Amino acid sequence: MALDHLKGFIFILILLWIAWFLAGGPSKPDKDKPYIRPAQPISTGDTYGPTKK
């Protein structure tokens, strides 16, 4: 029973990795500039770089 759960868990992790890789993998965040500046009052809360529209 525990081995079946482990196999299922590993299978789901593999599926998630495949979906992540097909969606752009490690290079995708560099393209979209997803990181934001700290919230107010520390900063403006804007995104870094140009935004996609």
C-alpha positions in Angstrom: 0.0 0.0 0.0 2.7 2.5 0.9 4.7 1.5 -2.2 1.6 2.2 -4.3 1.3 5.7 -2.8 4.9 6.4 -3.4 4.7 5.3 -7.0 1.6 7.5 -7.5 3.3 10.5 -5.9 6.4 10.1 -8.1 4.2 9.7 -11.2 2.4 13.0 -10.4 5.7 14.8 -9.8 6.9 13.5 -13.2 3.7 14.8 -14.9 4.1 18.2 -13.2 7.7 18.4 -14.4 6.8 17.6 -17.9 4.0 20.2 -17.9 6.5 22.8 -16.5 9.1 21.9 -19.1 6.6 22.1 -22.0 5.3 25.5 -20.7 8.8 27.1 -20.9 10.7 25.6 -18.1 13.5 27.5 -16.5 13.8 30.1 -19.3 10.2 31.4 -19.0 10.5 33.7 -16.0 13.3 35.6 -17.7 11.0 36.5 -20.6 8.0 37.7 -18.7 9.7 39.6 -15.9 7.4 38.3 -13.1 9.3 39.8 -10.2 7.8 42.8 -8.5 9.3 45.5 -6.4 8.6 45.5 -2.6 5.2 46.9 -1.6 4.7 50.4 -0.3 6.0 52.2 1.7 9.4 50.5 0.8 8.9 50.9 -2.9 6.1 51.5 -5.5 5.1 47.9 -5.9 5.6 48.1 -9.7 7.1 45.3 -11.8 10.7 45.3 -12.9 11.3 46.3 -16.5 8.7 46.8 -19.2 5.3 45.0 -18.7 3.6 43.0 -21.3 0.3 44.3 -22.6 
